[in-house]
Amino acid sequence: MASQGQVVFWSTTMVIIILAAVIALIIGFGVSGKRSISVTALTSPGNIGQRGVLGCTFEPDIQMDSIAIRWAKAGVAGLVHEFKGGKDRLQEQDASFQGRTAVFAEQVIGGNASLELRDVQLSDAGTYRCSVTTAKGSGAAVLRYRTGAFSTPKVHVENSGSGDTLQCEAPRWFPRPTVHWTACSAAGEHLPHVANTSYELNAENITLKVVSLLHNITANATYTCVIENNIAKATGNVTVTDFSITRGTNVQLVSLQAESVSRSLPACHWMLLLPLYLLSI
């Protein structure tokens, strides 16, 4: 006959085996009977009045009819957008987004659930949730969308009786940016620079026109105007020589990728630790 210790050992072993099987089923198919699929969201700041994209990707599924994409925003009663069975379903769309949203329908089959947002508004900023359901399962990701205004600066030389002046002008910025100049001679020496910067409110009473003047410039040097806020950083540069003027511009969005990305995970992944706990008893 088996001893009491052997009975306890085999009973504990069977419990562990059964729990492991249950956990495998839960992780594979999820509590609802379907497994969780990976969904990733990523975005860059929206430029007021322009077109924006809220990025979202998921595990591809060749069964288009089974794919459902739902975009929602925290604090908004209706949906931002819904795409299901190969078509837009906008019956529940919130009025604030009507006529301004679309998915990339031809790319959905490849796993693209990104949302196009036209005529970006300051009020579009907030937390969004991208939910995707396919024949394989379902998942969701959350992102924080920021909005503002940014534009490329233009730098040109103005001649006056008191000497040459550089003017750096950008038509639309919000929030109010900071402006600073850098200057470097052909020999690599950093030159002193003093600038006067002004801000003018545009007609829509949100964005600002930025104008910065740099006085007493010299030839054979490169001057760079830097405009930046928490949304974007833009530069305009000009190289002045005795014979010519060369210009260049650049706009770089301030990225918060690590903060914006969210991946869906099985709700009960913590249960993987349970068999190890039982074995330690």
Summary of the structure (lengths in Angstrom):
residues: 281
radius of gyration: 28.6
end to end distance: 25.2
largest distance: 112.7
contacts: 841
relative contact order: 0.17
helix: 20%
strand: 43%
